[in-house]
Amino acid sequence: MVLTGSQILIRVLEEEGVDTVFGYPGGAVLNIYDELYKQRDRVRHIITAHEQGATHAADGYARASGKTGVAIVTSGPGSTNALTGIATAFMDSVPMVVISGNVATNLIGKDSFQEVYMEGLTIPITKHSFFVSDVTKLADTLRKAFEIAESGRKGPVSVDIAKDVTALSCEYVPKQKRVIGRAAGSFTQERLEQAAEMINRAERPVIYFGGGVVLSEATGELNALIKKTDAPACHSIMAMGVLPQTDARSLGMVGMHGNISAGLAIKSCDLLLAVGARFSDRIATDNKNFASKAQIIHIDVDPSEIDKNVFCDLSLVGDVKEVLDRLMPLLEQREHTKWLAQVRQWKEEKDALRFVERHGLSPRTIMEEVENKLGREDILATDVGQHQMWACQFNRRESPRRFLTSGGLGTMGFGYGAAIGASIAEPAARVVHITGDGSFHMNLNELCTSVSYELPIITVVMNNHVLGMVRQWQSSFYEKRYSYTSPERRTDYVKLAEAFGGQGYRVTTREELREALSKAFAETKRPTVIDCEVDEDLYVLPMIPAGKTIDEVITGA
């Protein structure tokens, strides 16, 4: 059948199982939006307040659902506004396809109105970047974009389309969505057996796992591995909920603001098994002395991560789920009673130091009250800063994909868009957005989106009236020279929420917070903003300074 480029685009989205897209219209994508209007009963479009919000929403949709998120933006500033969201997804390996419009092919390269070189701009922050100037290649390019986004180490793909391509017609041949198999690993049976031997003879093993476990849908396999090896386990920020904090072998989060017990266990272990994790500088704060007494086995789908930050003794490159399935039969059932007793002692003696209560409403109190209201399948989305770390330290998520945060890029402003995407993807779940006053000023415009679509997202603002994390660094490393980290803003969040059409509460005590949360959770259509007064001198503790080791951890302000 003969279809226009815009019609082809919608058909391919349907082929790929896409029923929801996020975006913002503009001149270069008018043909696409006209077709979206005609096909609105087949593909739902969510318009956000800003293109960055659209990409964060597509990202949050993908993280919460496991599907590929889709965003559509126009040319010029529409495209450049999407870059931060694309980079955020790239750093955290989130499958996403961002479709942008560009000027017509006869105007390309002439500095035309709202022309940018989107293909070149996105090359460093995508798995692949396409520019489509031939309508006959549009369908297969889009199909290839989804295949790339969903295969191997997942990530975002950019598809930039010249405006005339969306209006021109060509023959369209429908195709079934290609089944994306698990990435072909380069590991051998010999290397599996070698890894099993190393694990079986270890006396002080530690398992360190990351977001690759979630992306591979290998939560069950990872928990079975922990149980069979009887090894304590810690995780990166991207793997919240994979191993319940209540598990006796759980050491919680490791790294700069992780548990001291996790850092001490890695320092003392004789074997470190890294699973779907990449040894970032927030984990291996001193990469040359990280797990220096241990043999290191690294399991990851991406060969470029092997030996990139921390050298390993053995690597198994492949899909995490497949590798663990192949490895498990080779492992012996172990008991590490003495080692676990030592780890338990560190947890009891050291981890209690990670947060010192101050006067007023503390982050611990806020998170306890939030978690008391959340169900197992409800979702926390955060922005970036002190509140993010406190949300990590005190959250009780026990399922993967229930804690959404920007880990690699550390994007202030990520949280509200992600909350919107999660709420669309999982309408039965309640979504709570944890933020700080600094981050919230970067995305509060998206309140209008949740009002328009009747999304009862609950925003909890840990309001200390400063840029808390930067100020904390200024306090610790810059002799308390607080350069521009006290913005002196006078935003009234209650009036702000009401102005957008939501509801707002200001709280200063646990009782007031509990009451506000009860009212917020009773709301089924309107978003809520809860302004929580927090002491500006509260710090995220413990903290391992950049480039230092667990021996130099800061435990008090």
Steps between C-alpha positions, in 0.01 A plus 500: 500500500612856434528719811652833594806512720287608797262211448796262472639632827175426685477154342853413609431621854207260505719221361738561791221480756508871583170631635623819669740774394609820676577819318443859399382617157673746269532597135736224390276226642160640403438220251577244770271674747223518245522125463517455878171690518341270243635189675448621860293191581799279409797694636458720807698823508595673826597864458740628764594857592849472349688262272740406779197395703384287206829311481510450877141376486587253222798394713287452812244307296775266383654454844167424666358273228804337341373614158671743264404862562423729205522878478421728205646852475526767236814648342738762635439580867253215525779260410767664715261507797484121474877448529518487880227236512676296234833519684328401825358187337834422336694507827248268667449265202130576457336388171350804330435621146493877452343612173579856396390701202738710295470747215427374149781330311550795262562725804746273680842660549379855427453623859129490442252609766516256793755276330747306716722206417322254731687198368834655592380637832378162619779270383687513836185446710315227309558143394439618146378812322311505169401773255226405255487691171338227288143392574565152359751441782286634783324179607814287517694776674237523772493123537878497527485776763278287725718195446812690602333661802379163630796273424822436691570782741180697462495873435354792306495537121437826311304510173501843334257532207491771234157665485436419135558132572197504731281626214635294208351159421640157419406135514473372855541130571391398851739283701477308823706639783832324512545295816805639679697209637743523786840636410743238375768466764868449436549288812593134466424192707863501610468855637175408675672209669792719597262755652314228688825365642599848623159551662489153655836537673445855626469543876403866508299562181298815428252548216473851359214549254359784294234608254594231249317251721178700461542550124562128452196408712737291711375588850402139574831363377698757702313415820555130437873567452521688829322221681711220348833671558389626843677824421424850625386727218502872431373702208525821302227764496359348180413169667269618778238237582676200344600367843272600789676702770355255754697209353761386751771508231415849376760769554292762321650764277878526466714796404544866584179522704444127549514293813831480683448125545491459120825692461671299774378172350644590159825610662530165685359251250712242320263481202284773347239388249372804308172434318355749251689790654763736363723613792417870462698761692210527748553132583873447455592840644867395491504254212863398549431381856148366454469139623880490503515171695256318274488315177239672283254335261305739279175396326367757254332512159722784380863398425607866515433502874749222569820641654382856425493626858616203709713215371352155549655154519227335292223637282182340372359717222137428432141554605484485880203264511659258255837506673346432842284221356814334364708567810261386772519121436879520540485660844509314829259579782715692747469623857709796611390521862811671636520750213132591526537543876776753439290681242203504737720655770608778261137567412401529866798710607571719197186557298313666787747789460384582151244759610493724806155629598471876537220721623189537288372282216781268395545321167478167685162598641377616159604179328358281778162668470504478120595132506229427758243617243648329194402151390748243370434585135483877543778713355750754629653741249771742610688799376871540579667630813491437874137392487594234242757345732266512798233334286752227420608454860153481650285349224343157538429408136499120465443465126705617202375794291337658806779754567575737213795738511769648280813312598768556239431856381360625830230711337330757719152532351468133408252401768169659403519393137594150610208498743263595217634220281475249785145606581396454135677164478369365832161666563421261788809612691527816709801708405682716753751754374775574753681825430686795648417866456794540260399213272129579517562844352635320194184300428205651687359616165398138439235532771275620219547165324389292797202733551399472132514120503365462856809325631493498882877527535611597850804729515683513832741793512784473752527876525819623666506826300850424367665293229571236760748262342718773352484687831605182682810479279570868562478433872730198491755603238474877444522631856128584510517755221138466391530647155150541347349195667242702694274629219272694740191383315161578646290250308175410674454137401145481635385792286705364209324164511161668523582736212572201277176332607640261759507508878778597737597463865773651714622281787754538780423200723458124458132527590437767237687295240300188582174692463610660173604164355166346598316777314734469202453123473124546520514723191444298183530765228691806614875526564617605845803697618611462862754760616710350781723735698846344544806634683755644254789357702396136466756303300487174309713261701708295478706655223816371338676800343572474127820306439512363856428160655269366770783563747449874451121500527333803658241402760426833666450858388 
